[in-house]
Structures are given as C-alpha cells and as structure tokens.
Amino acid sequence: MLDSGTSPLLVTAGEPAGIGPELIVRSLGLSTDSTATQLPLLVLADAGLIQRAASRFGIETSRIDENLQVFESLSEYSSGEQKPGQLAVLHVPMEAPETPGILDARNSPYVLNTLRIAAELCLSGDAAGLVTAPLHKGIINEVGIDNAFFSGHTEYLAELSNTPRVVMMLATAGFRVALVTTHLPLKDIAAAISFQSVTETLEILHRDMRNKFNLSRPRITVCGLNPHAGEGGHLGMEEIEIIEPALQHCRAQGMDIIGPLPADTAFTPANIDKSDVILAMYHDQGLPVLKHAGFGNAINITLGLPFIRTSVDHGTALDIAGLGKADTASLALAIKTAAEMAIRKV
C-alpha cells in the first residue's frame, strides 16, 4: 500500500473514440492550459491513445516526449519520480487503434479493464480515489459482459467492489441531486421503489453527506414518484404506502428530511436553497433539472462505495471527438472534488 500522502488519484480515459482522451491531455499536464491538482494523478489508459490525442490537439512531439511518463505497473510508478507538470500514465493496452468519433467494439474490454484495475487499486488502498471520463454503454453492450446488461459506471463499480447498494448523485454550484433508481426503463421504476430501496438510499446519502462533505445535519428533500406526489392516492399509492413510511423510519433515526414533495415543487428555487441535496425517485425526474442549471459545470459522485469516485456530467460527445472543442470544466471539477474528498478523508 502506498503512503496516504503520495497515493495518486486515478483517472480513466473512458471510450477511446470519445472526448475523454482529449480532455485528459488538455487538462492534466501536456497542454499549457493544464489545471493544478492537490494530489498526484495517474491516468489509466493506453499510452499510445494519449500520445495520439496530444498530437491531434497540436501538442508538439518534443513536449509529449518530455512530459509524458509511461509506467507498466504500479510498482514502477511508485518507485519512480513524479515530476510536476508531467502526465503519468499506467499503460493498459487497447485491442485496436482508435478513430475519433467512430466506435469500435473491439476496445470495449479495454474500457472495462481500466475500471477493473482502478477499482482494485482503490480497494487495496494504493489509490486515493477514482475520476472517470465518459464511456459508451451502447458499444459495451454490443460486446456484452458475462451475458449481463451493462448499465453504467455506477453499477459496474458497485459490482466490482461487492457493494450491495450505491447512490448516484450529481452536483453543481449550490445544487445536488441524488437518485433512488438509476438506469432503468420507465416501465420498471415503480416496482423498484420499495421501503428498503428508499431507506437504504437515504441512509447512504445521510452518512456520506456527513462523512464526505462535512455536513453535520444534512437537509434532504425527497420527491414523490407520481405527479403531485400521488394527489392523496388519486394518482398513485406509492407515496402513501411506501415513500412516506420510509421517510418516517429515517426521521426516527435523526435524519432531517422534507417530503415527499411533488417534483415540480421540490425543484423550485426556494426549496433548492434550503436543501443540501434533493432525492429524486428516478433518473429523468431529477437530472434534467440539474443539467439545465449547470451542464458542463456539474459532476457525478457515487456515494456508498468503499472508495471515492467522481465523474464528468456528460457523455462521449462522438460528434466533436478529436476536434479540440470539448469543454474541460466538468473533468477539472470532478478532479478537484475528488481530491478535496480524499484530503478530507485523510
């Protein structure tokens, strides 16, 4: 295990054909507009991918050769000298060369391998946390993983760490939204809202808002599932039979909870201002509001994992991959937030 003061923050490059590699070379050491970081950073990616991304962005070959440090193993990285302003890459080989904007299913196992290695390093204590660039769920499912549906980073990292329940939370300036359910078809959501799923989500949310964000008594506003929070049972019974009993159970444990409120009420400016986090029942109940408020300046945080994980709030943006047009703000904020959480933890 590396010393806590020198353990790197890991960054995965995501889908090779997307904007992840470009974001990394522009943000983390090879470009003149790189951002400063509080912890050493170690990118998990194919070294050739990073080199080619830097060349496409117009970074001179001499600068790439001088500032790109490639390591074949963590032991080689930990025994070497990490110089300020350089980009350290733990080499994970791809199956095929990338073409920006064009998905290649041959590289899907590589994308998953970077996540597996990252999770192992975080679980062993050899990394301070993990920041993920966007991947493409569709191309991964085209290949398949153990005959199972791949629903996203959040669920895959939970599986790798044997974590029974995690909570997806997106955050932008002064505004956080967490979810009870994540990547489910709309027709399956009501069945997934249970006393257990709501209480477990609130327990994780309350605990991590205290431990990871230093909020001694986090104020949590909870949305109902149905329009008008069920309208007293006329538009659905989930609020009466499931959600309200779950909230009463959590209040009895000392949690500061408002709701269940209709979503159109929960997301008014007044309610946002008095809430540390809003808990939505499903993905498209909460995240469109947050992304409208802060797209490009928001991040994804996975709560409940035994390690720190943040991510960007956007996808692979295949239409602009390799063109130098991608906005680096979300990746920079994800790194900054993960570093602050790691330092606070120490």
C-alpha positions as CSV (number, residue, x, y, z in Angstrom):
1,M,0.0,0.0,0.0
2,L,1.3,3.5,-0.9
3,D,1.5,6.1,1.7
4,S,-1.7,8.2,2.0
5,G,0.2,11.3,1.3
6,T,1.5,10.0,-2.0
7,S,-1.3,7.8,-3.2
8,P,-2.4,9.0,-6.6
9,L,-5.9,10.0,-7.7
10,L,-6.7,7.7,-10.7
11,V,-8.3,9.0,-13.9
12,T,-9.7,6.6,-16.5
13,A,-9.8,7.8,-20.1
14,G,-13.2,6.2,-21.0
15,E,-14.3,5.5,-24.5
16,P,-11.2,5.8,-26.8
17,A,-13.3,7.2,-29.7
18,G,-14.9,9.9,-27.5
19,I,-13.6,13.1,-26.0
20,G,-12.1,11.5,-22.8
21,P,-8.5,11.3,-24.2
22,E,-8.6,14.9,-25.4
23,L,-9.9,16.1,-22.0
24,I,-7.1,14.4,-20.3
25,V,-4.2,15.7,-22.5
26,R,-5.7,19.2,-22.3
27,S,-6.3,19.1,-18.5
28,L,-3.6,17.0,-16.9
29,G,-0.1,18.0,-17.9
30,L,0.6,18.0,-21.7
31,S,-1.1,21.3,-22.5
32,T,-0.3,24.8,-21.5
33,D,-3.9,25.2,-20.1
34,S,-3.5,22.3,-17.7
35,T,-5.1,22.6,-14.3
36,A,-3.2,22.4,-11.0
37,T,-4.1,19.4,-8.7
38,Q,-3.8,18.8,-5.0
39,L,-2.8,15.1,-5.4
40,P,-0.6,13.3,-7.9
41,L,-2.7,12.0,-10.8
42,L,-2.3,8.7,-12.6
43,V,-4.2,8.1,-15.8
44,L,-5.2,4.5,-16.7
45,A,-5.2,4.3,-20.5
46,D,-3.3,3.0,-23.5
47,A,-0.2,5.2,-23.7
48,G,-0.5,5.3,-27.5
49,L,-4.0,6.6,-27.2
50,I,-2.8,9.5,-25.0
51,Q,0.1,10.3,-27.3
52,R,-2.2,10.3,-30.4
53,A,-4.7,12.5,-28.6
54,A,-2.0,15.0,-27.8
55,S,-0.8,15.1,-31.4
56,R,-4.3,15.7,-32.7
57,F,-4.6,18.6,-30.3
58,G,-1.5,20.1,-31.8
59,I,0.9,19.5,-28.9
60,E,4.5,19.3,-30.2
61,T,6.1,15.9,-30.2
62,S,9.0,17.2,-28.2
63,R,6.7,18.3,-25.4
64,I,4.9,15.0,-25.4
65,D,8.2,13.1,-25.2
66,E,9.3,15.3,-22.4
67,N,6.2,15.4,-20.3
68,L,4.5,12.1,-20.8
69,Q,5.6,9.4,-18.2
70,V,4.5,5.9,-19.1
71,F,4.5,3.1,-16.5
72,E,3.9,-0.6,-17.0
73,S,2.9,-1.3,-13.3
74,L,2.0,0.4,-10.1
75,S,5.3,-0.7,-8.5
76,E,7.2,1.0,-11.3
77,Y,5.1,4.2,-10.8
78,S,5.6,4.2,-7.0
79,S,9.3,3.7,-7.3
80,G,9.8,6.4,-9.9
81,E,10.0,10.1,-9.7
82,Q,6.8,12.0,-10.5
83,K,7.8,15.5,-11.7
84,P,5.4,18.5,-11.5
85,G,3.7,19.3,-14.8
86,Q,4.1,15.8,-16.2
87,L,1.3,13.4,-17.1
88,A,1.7,9.9,-15.6
89,V,0.0,7.1,-17.5
90,L,-0.3,3.5,-16.3
91,H,-0.4,1.7,-19.6
92,V,-3.4,-0.5,-20.3
93,P,-3.3,-1.8,-23.8
94,M,-6.1,-1.4,-26.3
95,E,-7.2,-4.0,-28.8
96,A,-7.3,-1.8,-31.8
97,P,-6.3,1.8,-32.8
98,E,-9.0,4.4,-32.2
99,T,-10.7,6.6,-34.8
100,P,-12.2,9.7,-33.1
101,G,-16.0,9.6,-33.4
102,I,-16.2,6.0,-34.6
103,L,-17.0,3.4,-32.0
104,D,-15.1,0.1,-32.2
105,A,-16.5,-2.8,-30.2
106,R,-13.0,-4.4,-30.0
107,N,-12.0,-1.8,-27.4
108,S,-14.9,-2.4,-25.1
109,P,-13.0,-5.0,-23.0
110,Y,-10.2,-2.5,-22.7
111,V,-12.5,0.2,-21.3
112,L,-13.8,-2.3,-18.7
113,N,-10.3,-3.4,-17.9
114,T,-9.3,0.2,-16.9
115,L,-12.2,0.3,-14.5
116,R,-11.4,-3.1,-13.0
117,I,-7.7,-2.1,-12.4
118,A,-8.8,1.2,-11.0
119,A,-11.2,-0.4,-8.6
120,E,-8.6,-2.9,-7.4
121,L,-6.1,-0.2,-6.7
122,C,-8.7,1.8,-4.8
123,L,-9.8,-1.2,-2.8
124,S,-6.2,-2.1,-1.9
125,G,-5.5,1.4,-0.6
126,D,-3.0,2.1,-3.4
127,A,-5.0,4.9,-4.8
128,A,-6.7,7.9,-3.2
129,G,-9.8,7.7,-5.4
130,L,-11.1,7.5,-9.0
131,V,-12.2,10.0,-11.6
132,T,-13.8,8.6,-14.7
133,A,-14.1,10.1,-18.2
134,P,-17.2,9.1,-20.1
135,L,-17.7,5.7,-21.6
136,H,-20.3,4.5,-24.1
137,K,-22.7,2.0,-22.7
138,G,-24.2,1.0,-26.1
139,I,-20.9,-0.3,-27.6
140,I,-20.1,-2.2,-24.4
141,N,-23.5,-3.9,-24.5
142,E,-22.8,-4.7,-28.1
143,V,-20.0,-6.9,-26.9
144,G,-21.6,-7.9,-23.6
145,I,-20.0,-8.7,-20.3
146,D,-20.7,-12.1,-18.9
147,N,-24.0,-12.2,-20.7
148,A,-25.2,-9.3,-18.5
149,F,-26.5,-5.9,-19.3
150,F,-24.0,-3.1,-18.7
151,S,-26.0,-0.2,-17.2
152,G,-23.1,2.2,-16.4
153,H,-20.1,3.1,-14.4
154,T,-22.0,3.4,-11.1
155,E,-23.5,-0.1,-11.2
156,Y,-20.3,-1.7,-12.5
157,L,-18.1,-0.2,-9.8
158,A,-20.6,-1.4,-7.2
159,E,-20.3,-4.9,-8.6
160,L,-16.5,-4.8,-8.7
161,S,-16.4,-3.7,-5.0
162,N,-19.2,-6.1,-3.8
163,T,-21.2,-3.1,-2.7
164,P,-24.9,-4.0,-2.5
165,R,-26.3,-0.5,-3.0
166,V,-24.7,2.7,-4.2
167,V,-26.3,6.1,-4.8
168,M,-25.7,8.3,-7.8
169,M,-25.5,12.0,-7.0
170,L,-24.9,14.9,-9.4
171,A,-23.7,18.2,-8.2
172,T,-23.3,21.7,-9.5
173,A,-22.8,25.0,-7.7
174,G,-25.2,25.1,-4.7
175,F,-27.3,22.2,-6.0
176,R,-27.2,18.4,-5.6
177,V,-29.5,15.7,-6.8
178,A,-29.3,12.0,-5.8
179,L,-31.3,9.1,-7.2
180,V,-33.2,6.1,-5.7
181,T,-33.1,4.3,-9.0
182,T,-30.6,4.9,-11.8
183,H,-30.6,3.4,-15.3
184,L,-33.9,1.6,-15.5
185,P,-36.6,1.7,-18.2
186,L,-39.5,3.9,-17.1
187,K,-41.9,0.9,-17.0
188,D,-39.7,-0.8,-14.3
189,I,-39.3,2.2,-12.0
190,A,-42.4,1.8,-9.8
191,A,-41.5,-1.8,-9.0
192,A,-38.1,-0.7,-7.9
193,I,-39.4,1.8,-5.4
194,S,-39.7,-0.1,-2.1
195,F,-39.4,0.7,1.6
196,Q,-36.0,-0.9,1.5
197,S,-34.7,0.9,-1.6
198,V,-35.8,4.3,-0.2
199,T,-34.5,3.8,3.3
200,E,-31.2,2.3,2.2
201,T,-30.7,5.2,-0.3
202,L,-31.4,7.8,2.4
203,E,-29.1,6.1,4.9
204,I,-26.2,6.1,2.4
205,L,-27.0,9.7,1.4
206,H,-27.2,10.9,5.0
207,R,-24.0,9.1,6.0
208,D,-21.8,10.3,3.1
209,M,-23.1,13.8,3.2
210,R,-21.9,13.9,6.8
211,N,-18.6,12.0,6.3
212,K,-17.5,13.2,2.8
213,F,-19.0,16.7,2.8
214,N,-18.7,17.7,6.5
215,L,-22.4,18.4,6.8
216,S,-23.3,17.6,10.4
217,R,-27.1,17.5,9.8
218,P,-27.7,17.4,6.0
219,R,-31.1,18.6,4.9
220,I,-32.6,16.2,2.4
221,T,-35.7,17.0,0.3
222,V,-37.4,13.9,-1.2
223,C,-39.5,13.8,-4.3
224,G,-42.6,11.7,-4.7
225,L,-42.9,9.2,-7.5
226,N,-46.1,10.3,-9.1
227,P,-47.4,13.7,-10.3
228,H,-48.4,15.9,-7.4
229,A,-46.8,13.3,-5.1
230,G,-49.8,11.0,-5.8
231,E,-52.5,13.6,-5.1
232,G,-53.6,11.9,-1.9
233,G,-53.7,8.5,-3.6
234,H,-55.7,9.6,-6.6
235,L,-52.6,9.5,-8.9
236,G,-50.9,6.5,-7.2
237,M,-50.4,4.9,-3.8
238,E,-46.6,4.7,-3.7
239,E,-46.3,7.9,-1.6
240,I,-48.8,6.7,1.0
241,E,-47.8,3.0,1.1
242,I,-44.0,3.1,0.5
243,I,-42.3,6.5,0.5
244,E,-43.9,8.3,3.5
245,P,-43.3,5.2,5.8
246,A,-39.7,5.1,4.6
247,L,-39.2,8.8,5.4
248,Q,-40.8,8.4,8.9
249,H,-38.4,5.5,9.6
250,C,-35.4,7.6,8.6
251,R,-36.7,10.6,10.6
252,A,-36.8,8.4,13.6
253,Q,-33.1,7.8,13.1
254,G,-32.4,11.5,13.3
255,M,-32.4,12.5,9.7
256,D,-33.6,15.9,8.6
257,I,-36.0,15.1,5.7
258,I,-38.6,17.1,3.9
259,G,-41.2,15.4,1.7
260,P,-42.3,13.6,-0.2
261,L,-42.9,16.7,-2.4
262,P,-44.2,16.9,-5.9
263,A,-41.1,17.1,-8.1
264,D,-42.3,20.4,-9.6
265,T,-42.4,21.8,-6.1
266,A,-39.1,20.2,-4.9
267,F,-37.2,21.9,-7.6
268,T,-38.4,25.4,-7.1
269,P,-35.5,27.9,-6.2
270,A,-36.8,28.3,-2.6
271,N,-36.7,24.5,-1.9
272,I,-33.3,24.1,-3.7
273,D,-31.9,26.9,-1.5
274,K,-32.9,25.2,1.8
275,S,-31.8,21.7,0.8
276,D,-28.3,20.2,0.9
277,V,-29.5,17.6,-1.5
278,I,-32.7,16.6,-3.3
279,L,-33.5,12.9,-3.6
280,A,-35.4,12.0,-6.9
281,M,-37.0,8.7,-7.4
282,Y,-35.6,8.1,-10.9
283,H,-33.1,9.4,-13.4
284,D,-35.2,11.7,-15.6
285,Q,-37.1,13.1,-12.7
286,G,-34.0,14.9,-11.2
287,L,-31.1,15.0,-13.6
288,P,-32.7,17.2,-16.4
289,V,-33.3,19.9,-13.8
290,L,-29.7,19.8,-12.6
291,K,-28.2,19.6,-16.0
292,H,-30.2,22.6,-17.2
293,A,-28.9,24.5,-14.2
294,G,-25.2,23.5,-14.5
295,F,-24.4,21.4,-17.6
296,G,-20.7,21.4,-18.2
297,N,-20.1,22.6,-14.6
298,A,-21.5,19.6,-12.8
299,I,-20.1,16.3,-11.7
300,N,-21.3,12.8,-10.9
301,I,-20.4,11.4,-7.4
302,T,-21.0,7.8,-6.5
303,L,-21.9,7.5,-2.8
304,G,-21.8,4.3,-0.8
305,L,-18.7,2.8,-2.5
306,P,-15.7,1.9,-0.2
307,F,-13.7,4.4,-2.2
308,I,-14.1,7.9,-3.7
309,R,-15.4,8.1,-7.2
310,T,-16.4,11.2,-9.2
311,S,-17.1,11.7,-12.9
312,V,-18.0,14.2,-15.6
313,D,-21.6,15.1,-16.1
314,H,-21.6,14.5,-19.9
315,G,-21.2,11.7,-22.4
316,T,-18.6,10.7,-25.0
317,A,-19.6,13.5,-27.5
318,L,-18.6,11.5,-30.5
319,D,-19.7,14.3,-32.9
320,I,-16.8,16.6,-31.6
321,A,-14.2,13.9,-30.6
322,G,-10.7,14.8,-31.8
323,L,-11.6,18.3,-32.8
324,G,-10.4,20.2,-29.8
325,K,-13.8,21.6,-29.0
326,A,-14.7,19.7,-25.8
327,D,-15.2,21.7,-22.6
328,T,-12.8,20.6,-19.9
329,A,-14.7,22.3,-17.0
330,S,-16.5,19.2,-15.8
331,L,-13.4,17.0,-15.7
332,A,-11.5,19.7,-13.8
333,L,-14.3,20.0,-11.3
334,A,-14.5,16.2,-10.9
335,I,-10.8,16.0,-10.2
336,K,-10.9,19.0,-7.8
337,T,-13.8,17.5,-5.9
338,A,-12.3,14.0,-5.6
339,A,-9.0,15.5,-4.4
340,E,-10.8,17.5,-1.7
341,M,-12.8,14.5,-0.6
342,A,-9.6,12.4,-0.4
343,I,-7.7,15.0,1.6
344,R,-10.6,15.5,3.9
345,K,-10.7,11.7,4.5
346,V,-7.0,11.6,5.4
